[in-house]
Amino acid sequence: MMDNMSVITVFTLSGLSGTTNYRVTLFALTLLCYCVIWLVNVTITVTIITDKSLHEPMYIFLCNLFINGLYGTAGFYPKFLVDLLSTTHVISYAGCLLQGFVLHSSACADLSFLVLMAYDRYVAICRPLVYHSVMTKQRICVFVFFAWLIPLYLVFMGTITTSTSRLCGSHIPKIYCVNWLIGEVACSASVASTVIPAFNYTFYFGHFVFVVWSYTYLIRTCLTSKENRCKFMQTCLPHLFCLIIFIVCLLFDLLYMRFGSEQLPQSAQNFMAIEFLLIPPILNPLIYGFKLTQIRNRIIQFMCGKHL
């Protein structure tokens, strides 16, 4: 019997059983949100890529942040849209692992780029005389490379570990797959399946601590100068908003997944599950697009048919 359970090839997803009466409406709203995500992220990404005056460290990190937003949402929305129109909500074992890998690596990469932006602002405001010698083109390329490589590698190792587990169940109590829930239906937990996620969480908690420290230091520095206060309000405040939005949305999902009550309405559970896939990908580009003058002016000029 255990041998039969260990060759599970399909998982069932929960959370959409009560959407039958308004499935089409939910599909239309979800498709609209996904289109908006693509519109706002692609608009600012293309603006940064095509405008040479925006080829500066802060905008390069922003561009990668928005590309990562498209990458992460691509791991959820297409499958979710199909499920909304389907009577059966299943996903293959390989597809489940792939979805978990994309969502986890995207969330980790988000933190990586937010850390890089915090470091960039720290150097720009606290050490302005050495900014251009520190934030060189070569160093920016290295930063961006590792901001992508490290999350992909760490999450890949966790996914490989999860894929070697013997399974004793096939039900995922969520509208999408994550490695932790796949591990919950494993027959037993290996040392690697415990150590690797623990290391990953600790590593990215260190990212969060660094960002908090850097912004605390930035605020203290900016209080001493009117010029620095203006810099902080113009460039650091959007970063801070985006960081808070991302962390709050992610924590809602992580904490509920581990400690939440099953008595909560299914619609509320679903909303908490998709918060970090809905709110940050839409608000981040809008916050930067409206707040950062260079990006805002370039988009307005493009829409009005003007050229620099």
C-alpha positions in Angstrom: 0.0 0.0 0.0 2.9 2.4 0.8 4.5 1.5 -2.5 1.3 2.5 -4.3 1.2 5.8 -2.4 4.8 6.6 -3.2 4.2 6.7 -7.0 1.6 9.5 -6.9 1.8 11.5 -10.1 -1.1 14.0 -9.7 -2.1 16.3 -6.9 -5.6 17.8 -6.2 -5.8 21.5 -5.3 -8.4 22.9 -3.0 -10.0 26.3 -2.6 -12.1 26.7 -5.7 -15.0 24.2 -5.0 -17.2 27.1 -3.8 -16.7 29.3 -6.9 -19.1 27.5 -9.2 -21.8 30.2 -9.2 -19.5 33.1 -10.0 -16.7 31.3 -11.8 -16.9 33.4 -15.0 -16.9 36.7 -13.1 -13.9 35.6 -11.1 -12.1 34.5 -14.3 -12.8 37.9 -15.9 -11.5 39.8 -12.8 -8.4 37.6 -12.5 -7.6 37.9 -16.2 -8.0 41.7 -15.9 -5.6 41.8 -12.9 -3.1 39.7 -14.9 -3.3 42.0 -17.9 -2.8 45.0 -15.6 0.2 43.3 -14.1 1.7 42.8 -17.5 0.8 46.3 -18.7 2.3 48.3 -15.8 5.4 46.1 -15.4 6.2 45.9 -19.1 5.6 49.6 -19.5 8.2 50.6 -16.9 10.6 47.8 -17.9 10.6 48.9 -21.5 10.9 52.6 -20.5 14.0 51.8 -18.4 15.6 49.6 -21.1 15.1 52.0 -24.0 16.0 55.3 -22.2 19.8 55.5 -21.7 19.4 58.2 -19.1 17.8 55.6 -16.9 20.7 53.2 -17.1 21.7 53.9 -13.5 22.1 51.3 -10.7 18.8 52.1 -9.0 16.8 51.8 -12.3 18.6 48.7 -13.3 17.6 47.0 -10.0 14.1 48.3 -10.5 14.0 46.8 -14.0 15.0 43.4 -12.7 12.4 43.7 -9.9 9.6 44.2 -12.4 10.9 41.4 -14.6 10.9 39.2 -11.5 7.3 40.2 -10.9 6.3 38.9 -14.3 8.3 35.7 -13.8 6.6 35.0 -10.4 3.1 35.8 -11.6 3.6 33.6 -14.7 4.0 30.7 -12.3 0.5 31.2 -10.9 -2.0 33.1 -13.1 -2.1 30.9 -16.2 -2.8 27.7 -14.2 -5.2 29.5 -11.9 -7.2 30.9 -14.9 -7.4 27.3 -16.4 -8.6 26.0 -13.0 -11.3 28.7 -12.8 -12.9 27.3 -15.9 -12.4 23.7 -15.0 -14.5 21.3 -12.9 -11.4 19.4 -11.7 -8.5 21.2 -10.1 -5.5 18.9 -10.4 -1.8 19.4 -11.2 0.9 16.9 -12.2 3.6 16.1 -9.7 6.2 17.7 -12.0 4.0 20.7 -12.5 3.5 21.1 -8.8 7.3 21.1 -8.2 7.8 23.6 -11.0 5.1 25.9 -9.7 6.5 25.8 -6.2 10.0 26.5 -7.6 8.9 29.5 -9.6 6.9 31.0 -6.7 9.6 30.5 -4.1 12.4 31.7 -6.3 10.5 34.8 -7.3 9.7 35.7 -3.7 13.4 35.2 -2.8 14.6 37.2 -5.8 12.2 40.0 -4.8 14.0 40.3 -1.4 17.4 40.2 -3.2 16.6 43.1 -5.4 15.0 45.1 -2.5 18.3 44.6 -0.6 20.3 45.8 -3.6 18.1 48.9 -3.8 18.5 49.6 -0.1 22.3 49.2 -0.5 22.3 51.5 -3.5 20.4 54.2 -1.5 22.7 53.7 1.5 25.8 54.4 -0.6 24.2 57.3 -2.6 23.1 59.1 0.6 25.6 58.1 3.3 28.7 57.8 1.1 28.0 60.1 -1.9 31.7 60.8 -2.7 32.5 57.2 -3.4 29.2 56.2 -5.0 30.4 56.1 -8.6 33.5 54.1 -7.6 31.5 51.6 -5.6 28.5 51.2 -7.9 30.4 50.6 -11.2 28.9 48.9 -14.2 30.9 45.7 -13.6 29.8 45.5 -10.0 26.2 46.2 -10.9 26.3 43.2 -13.3 27.8 41.0 -10.6 25.1 42.1 -8.1 22.3 41.4 -10.6 23.8 38.1 -11.6 24.0 36.8 -8.0 20.6 38.3 -7.1 19.1 35.9 -9.7 21.5 33.0 -9.3 21.4 32.6 -5.5 17.5 32.4 -5.1 17.3 30.1 -8.1 20.0 27.8 -6.7 18.8 27.7 -3.1 15.2 27.1 -4.1 16.3 24.5 -6.7 18.1 22.6 -4.0 15.0 22.7 -1.8 12.9 21.5 -4.8 15.3 18.6 -5.5 15.1 17.6 -1.9 11.3 17.7 -1.9 11.2 15.7 -5.1 13.0 12.7 -3.5 10.5 12.3 -0.7 8.1 9.4 -0.6 4.5 10.6 -0.8 1.6 9.4 1.4 -1.0 11.8 0.1 -2.1 13.7 -3.0 -4.1 16.6 -1.6 -2.7 20.2 -1.5 -4.9 22.4 0.7 -4.2 25.5 -1.4 -5.0 27.0 -4.8 -1.4 26.6 -5.9 1.6 24.4 -4.9 4.4 25.3 -2.5 7.2 23.0 -1.4 6.2 23.1 2.3 2.8 21.7 1.5 4.3 19.0 -0.7 6.5 18.1 2.2 3.4 17.9 4.4 2.1 14.9 2.4 5.5 13.1 2.5 5.6 9.9 4.4 8.5 11.2 6.5 10.7 14.2 6.7 14.4 13.8 5.8 17.2 15.8 7.4 17.9 17.6 4.1 14.2 18.6 3.7 14.4 20.3 7.1 17.8 21.8 7.0 17.7 23.4 3.5 14.4 25.3 4.1 15.6 26.4 7.5 18.8 27.7 5.9 16.9 29.5 3.2 14.5 31.2 5.7 17.5 32.2 7.9 19.4 33.5 4.9 16.5 35.7 3.6 15.6 36.8 7.1 19.2 38.2 7.1 18.2 40.1 4.0 15.3 41.6 5.9 17.5 42.6 8.8 19.9 44.3 6.5 17.2 46.3 4.9 15.8 47.4 8.2 19.3 48.4 9.5 20.1 50.3 6.2 16.8 52.3 6.3 17.2 53.0 10.0 20.7 54.4 9.3 19.4 56.3 6.3 16.7 58.0 8.3 19.2 59.0 10.9 21.5 60.4 8.3 18.7 62.3 6.4 17.6 64.1 9.5 20.8 66.0 9.6 20.5 67.6 6.1 17.6 69.1 4.1 19.2 67.9 0.8 19.4 64.3 2.2 15.8 64.5 3.4 14.7 65.4 -0.2 16.7 62.5 -1.6 15.1 60.2 0.9 11.6 61.3 0.1 12.2 61.1 -3.6 14.0 57.7 -3.9 13.9 55.9 -0.6 10.3 56.3 0.3 9.0 54.3 -2.7 11.5 51.5 -1.8 10.3 51.5 1.8 6.6 51.3 0.7 7.3 48.4 -1.7 9.3 46.6 1.0 6.5 46.9 3.6 3.8 45.9 1.1 5.8 42.8 0.0 6.8 41.7 3.5 3.2 42.1 4.9 1.7 40.2 2.0 4.2 37.4 2.2 4.0 37.1 6.0 0.2 36.9 5.9 0.4 33.9 3.6 3.3 32.1 5.4 1.9 32.6 8.9 -1.6 31.5 7.9 -0.2 28.5 6.0 1.5 27.3 9.1 -0.6 28.5 12.0 -3.9 29.6 10.5 -7.3 28.2 11.4 -9.2 26.1 8.9 -12.5 27.7 10.1 -11.6 30.9 8.2 -13.9 31.3 5.1 -12.4 29.8 2.0 -12.5 33.1 0.1 -10.4 34.8 2.8 -7.9 31.9 2.7 -7.6 32.3 -1.1 -7.1 36.0 -0.8 -4.3 35.6 1.7 -2.8 33.0 -0.6 -2.6 35.3 -3.6 -1.9 38.7 -1.8 1.8 38.6 -2.7 1.0 37.6 -6.3 -1.5 40.4 -6.7 -0.7 43.5 -4.6 3.1 44.0 -5.0 3.2 43.2 -8.8 0.5 45.9 -9.4 1.5 48.5 -6.8 5.3 48.4 -7.2 5.3 49.7 -10.7 2.6 52.3 -9.9 4.5 53.6 -6.9 7.7 53.9 -8.8 6.1 55.2 -11.9 4.3 58.0 -10.1 7.0 58.8 -7.5 10.2 58.7 -9.5 10.3 61.9 -11.6 12.5 60.6 -14.4 10.4 57.5 -15.0 7.1 59.4 -14.8 8.3 62.1 -17.2 9.6 59.6 -19.7 6.3 57.6 -19.7 4.3 60.9 -20.1 6.5 61.9 -23.0 6.1 58.5 -24.7 2.3 58.6 -24.3 2.2 62.1 -25.7 4.4 61.1 -28.7 7.3 63.3 -27.6 11.0 62.2 -27.6 13.9 63.2 -25.5 
